[in-house]
Amino acid sequence: MATTTAITAATAAGVSSAIAVADGSSITVWAGSVLGAGESVRGFLTDGGSNQVLVIEKSGATAEIAGGASCVKLNGPGSFIVKKSATKISTAVFYES
C-alpha cells in the first residue's frame, strides 16, 4: 500500500485535490497528528465541480469508521476530497490505497 499526502502539514485549514477511488477499491484517510477540541478532518464525495456531499459523519456504504479510531475508510466508486480545519499544531492529512 502506498501512503500519499492529501494535505501538507500546516496550522491553516486545507483542502485536498480530488482523490479518485475505483469501484471495489477503498482508501484509508488519517491526520498525522492528534486533533484537538474543535479540530476536524472530513471527507466529501464530489462530482468534480462545486457539488460536495459530506460522507464522514457516520458509517455506511461510502465510509466506514472504526469505533475510537482516528482514521476513516472511504469506499469507491467515487471522487473524494478531504478538508482539514485550522489546527493548533501543524498537521498533515494522509491516505493509503
PyRosetta script that sets phi, psi and omega in degrees:
from pyrosetta import init, pose_from_sequence

init()
pose = pose_from_sequence("MATTTAITAATAAGVSSAIAVADGSSITVWAGSVLGAGESVRGFLTDGGSNQVLVIEKSGATAEIAGGASCVKLNGPGSFIVKKSATKISTAVFYES")
pose.set_psi(1, 140.9)
pose.set_omega(1, -178.7)
pose.set_phi(2, -104.3)
pose.set_psi(2, 134.9)
pose.set_omega(2, 176.2)
pose.set_phi(3, -95.7)
pose.set_psi(3, 132.1)
pose.set_omega(3, -178.8)
pose.set_phi(4, -125.5)
pose.set_psi(4, 140.7)
pose.set_omega(4, 174.7)
pose.set_phi(5, -80.5)
pose.set_psi(5, 119.0)
pose.set_omega(5, 178.2)
pose.set_phi(6, -86.5)
pose.set_psi(6, -40.2)
pose.set_omega(6, 178.8)
pose.set_phi(7, -136.5)
pose.set_psi(7, 124.7)
pose.set_omega(7, -179.1)
pose.set_phi(8, -65.7)
pose.set_psi(8, 147.5)
pose.set_omega(8, -178.7)
pose.set_phi(9, -57.5)
pose.set_psi(9, 129.1)
pose.set_omega(9, 178.2)
pose.set_phi(10, -168.3)
pose.set_psi(10, 165.1)
pose.set_omega(10, 173.4)
pose.set_phi(11, -90.4)
pose.set_psi(11, -21.1)
pose.set_omega(11, 179.4)
pose.set_phi(12, -72.9)
pose.set_psi(12, 157.1)
pose.set_omega(12, 174.4)
pose.set_phi(13, -62.4)
pose.set_psi(13, 152.1)
pose.set_omega(13, -179.4)
pose.set_phi(14, -147.8)
pose.set_psi(14, 161.3)
pose.set_omega(14, 179.2)
pose.set_phi(15, -134.0)
pose.set_psi(15, 135.1)
pose.set_omega(15, 177.8)
pose.set_phi(16, -79.2)
pose.set_psi(16, 166.9)
pose.set_omega(16, 167.2)
pose.set_phi(17, -79.3)
pose.set_psi(17, 171.9)
pose.set_omega(17, -178.1)
pose.set_phi(18, -63.6)
pose.set_psi(18, 139.8)
pose.set_omega(18, 178.3)
pose.set_phi(19, -119.1)
pose.set_psi(19, 111.7)
pose.set_omega(19, -179.5)
pose.set_phi(20, -83.5)
pose.set_psi(20, 129.8)
pose.set_omega(20, 177.8)
pose.set_phi(21, -123.2)
pose.set_psi(21, 120.4)
pose.set_omega(21, -176.3)
pose.set_phi(22, -72.9)
pose.set_psi(22, 158.9)
pose.set_omega(22, 176.4)
pose.set_phi(23, -57.9)
pose.set_psi(23, 130.9)
pose.set_omega(23, -179.4)
pose.set_phi(24, 85.8)
pose.set_psi(24, -5.6)
pose.set_omega(24, 179.0)
pose.set_phi(25, -107.6)
pose.set_psi(25, 168.8)
pose.set_omega(25, 177.3)
pose.set_phi(26, -151.4)
pose.set_psi(26, 163.8)
pose.set_omega(26, 172.5)
pose.set_phi(27, -130.1)
pose.set_psi(27, 152.1)
pose.set_omega(27, 174.2)
pose.set_phi(28, -110.1)
pose.set_psi(28, 128.5)
pose.set_omega(28, -176.7)
pose.set_phi(29, -114.1)
pose.set_psi(29, 138.6)
pose.set_omega(29, 177.1)
pose.set_phi(30, -153.3)
pose.set_psi(30, 158.2)
pose.set_omega(30, 175.3)
pose.set_phi(31, -87.8)
pose.set_psi(31, 142.8)
pose.set_omega(31, -178.9)
pose.set_phi(32, -76.4)
pose.set_psi(32, -12.9)
pose.set_omega(32, 178.5)
pose.set_phi(33, -131.8)
pose.set_psi(33, 157.3)
pose.set_omega(33, 176.5)
pose.set_phi(34, -66.9)
pose.set_psi(34, 130.5)
pose.set_omega(34, -179.8)
pose.set_phi(35, -81.8)
pose.set_psi(35, 143.2)
pose.set_omega(35, 178.9)
pose.set_phi(36, -90.6)
pose.set_psi(36, -178.1)
pose.set_omega(36, 179.4)
pose.set_phi(37, -58.3)
pose.set_psi(37, 130.3)
pose.set_omega(37, 178.3)
pose.set_phi(38, 80.3)
pose.set_psi(38, -2.9)
pose.set_omega(38, 178.8)
pose.set_phi(39, -93.5)
pose.set_psi(39, 149.6)
pose.set_omega(39, -176.8)
pose.set_phi(40, -151.5)
pose.set_psi(40, 157.0)
pose.set_omega(40, 167.2)
pose.set_phi(41, -127.3)
pose.set_psi(41, 124.0)
pose.set_omega(41, -176.7)
pose.set_phi(42, -129.0)
pose.set_psi(42, 147.0)
pose.set_omega(42, 178.4)
pose.set_phi(43, -107.6)
pose.set_psi(43, 145.1)
pose.set_omega(43, -179.5)
pose.set_phi(44, -131.6)
pose.set_psi(44, 136.0)
pose.set_omega(44, 170.8)
pose.set_phi(45, -83.8)
pose.set_psi(45, 129.5)
pose.set_omega(45, -174.7)
pose.set_phi(46, -129.2)
pose.set_psi(46, 155.7)
pose.set_omega(46, 176.5)
pose.set_phi(47, -95.7)
pose.set_psi(47, 11.0)
pose.set_omega(47, -178.8)
pose.set_phi(48, 89.5)
pose.set_psi(48, -9.9)
pose.set_omega(48, 178.3)
pose.set_phi(49, -114.1)
pose.set_psi(49, -141.2)
pose.set_omega(49, -177.4)
pose.set_phi(50, -86.2)
pose.set_psi(50, -8.6)
pose.set_omega(50, 179.9)
pose.set_phi(51, -80.9)
pose.set_psi(51, 122.4)
pose.set_omega(51, -179.2)
pose.set_phi(52, -137.0)
pose.set_psi(52, 140.3)
pose.set_omega(52, 178.5)
pose.set_phi(53, -123.7)
pose.set_psi(53, 124.2)
pose.set_omega(53, 178.6)
pose.set_phi(54, -65.8)
pose.set_psi(54, 129.3)
pose.set_omega(54, -178.5)
pose.set_phi(55, -118.5)
pose.set_psi(55, -13.3)
pose.set_omega(55, -176.3)
pose.set_phi(56, -99.4)
pose.set_psi(56, 56.5)
pose.set_omega(56, 174.8)
pose.set_phi(57, -111.6)
pose.set_psi(57, -30.4)
pose.set_omega(57, 179.3)
pose.set_phi(58, -156.2)
pose.set_psi(58, 161.1)
pose.set_omega(58, 178.5)
pose.set_phi(59, -70.1)
pose.set_psi(59, 145.7)
pose.set_omega(59, 178.5)
pose.set_phi(60, -174.9)
pose.set_psi(60, -159.9)
pose.set_omega(60, -177.1)
pose.set_phi(61, -66.1)
pose.set_psi(61, -33.0)
pose.set_omega(61, -176.1)
pose.set_phi(62, -88.8)
pose.set_psi(62, -36.1)
pose.set_omega(62, -177.6)
pose.set_phi(63, -129.3)
pose.set_psi(63, 143.3)
pose.set_omega(63, 176.2)
pose.set_phi(64, -125.2)
pose.set_psi(64, 118.8)
pose.set_omega(64, -178.9)
pose.set_phi(65, -113.5)
pose.set_psi(65, 122.1)
pose.set_omega(65, 178.1)
pose.set_phi(66, -80.0)
pose.set_psi(66, 138.6)
pose.set_omega(66, -179.9)
pose.set_phi(67, -56.5)
pose.set_psi(67, 126.6)
pose.set_omega(67, 178.6)
pose.set_phi(68, 76.0)
pose.set_psi(68, -0.4)
pose.set_omega(68, -177.2)
pose.set_phi(69, -82.6)
pose.set_psi(69, 154.6)
pose.set_omega(69, 177.8)
pose.set_phi(70, -104.5)
pose.set_psi(70, 26.2)
pose.set_omega(70, 178.8)
pose.set_phi(71, -140.6)
pose.set_psi(71, 166.0)
pose.set_omega(71, 178.0)
pose.set_phi(72, -139.1)
pose.set_psi(72, 146.4)
pose.set_omega(72, 177.7)
pose.set_phi(73, -105.5)
pose.set_psi(73, 123.0)
pose.set_omega(73, 178.4)
pose.set_phi(74, -104.6)
pose.set_psi(74, 126.5)
pose.set_omega(74, -175.4)
pose.set_phi(75, -101.7)
pose.set_psi(75, 134.6)
pose.set_omega(75, 176.6)
pose.set_phi(76, -78.6)
pose.set_psi(76, 170.5)
pose.set_omega(76, 7.8)
pose.set_phi(77, -87.2)
pose.set_psi(77, 151.0)
pose.set_omega(77, 175.1)
pose.set_phi(78, 163.6)
pose.set_psi(78, 168.4)
pose.set_omega(78, 174.5)
pose.set_phi(79, -113.1)
pose.set_psi(79, 124.5)
pose.set_omega(79, -174.7)
pose.set_phi(80, -119.1)
pose.set_psi(80, 151.4)
pose.set_omega(80, 165.9)
pose.set_phi(81, -126.2)
pose.set_psi(81, 156.0)
pose.set_omega(81, 179.2)
pose.set_phi(82, -120.4)
pose.set_psi(82, 135.8)
pose.set_omega(82, 178.1)
pose.set_phi(83, -120.6)
pose.set_psi(83, 133.8)
pose.set_omega(83, 178.3)
pose.set_phi(84, -113.5)
pose.set_psi(84, 134.2)
pose.set_omega(84, 175.5)
pose.set_phi(85, -74.8)
pose.set_psi(85, 170.4)
pose.set_omega(85, 171.6)
pose.set_phi(86, -60.8)
pose.set_psi(86, 143.7)
pose.set_omega(86, -178.6)
pose.set_phi(87, -130.0)
pose.set_psi(87, 152.4)
pose.set_omega(87, -179.9)
pose.set_phi(88, -68.8)
pose.set_psi(88, -35.8)
pose.set_omega(88, 177.3)
pose.set_phi(89, -112.6)
pose.set_psi(89, 154.8)
pose.set_omega(89, -179.2)
pose.set_phi(90, -62.1)
pose.set_psi(90, 121.2)
pose.set_omega(90, -173.9)
pose.set_phi(91, -131.4)
pose.set_psi(91, 131.2)
pose.set_omega(91, 174.2)
pose.set_phi(92, -102.4)
pose.set_psi(92, 160.5)
pose.set_omega(92, 175.4)
pose.set_phi(93, -123.8)
pose.set_psi(93, 134.4)
pose.set_omega(93, -175.9)
pose.set_phi(94, -123.1)
pose.set_psi(94, 162.4)
pose.set_omega(94, 168.5)
pose.set_phi(95, -142.7)
pose.set_psi(95, 154.3)
pose.set_omega(95, -179.3)
pose.set_phi(96, -129.4)
pose.set_psi(96, 133.6)
pose.set_omega(96, 179.6)
pose.set_phi(97, -123.1)
pose.dump_pdb("model.pdb")
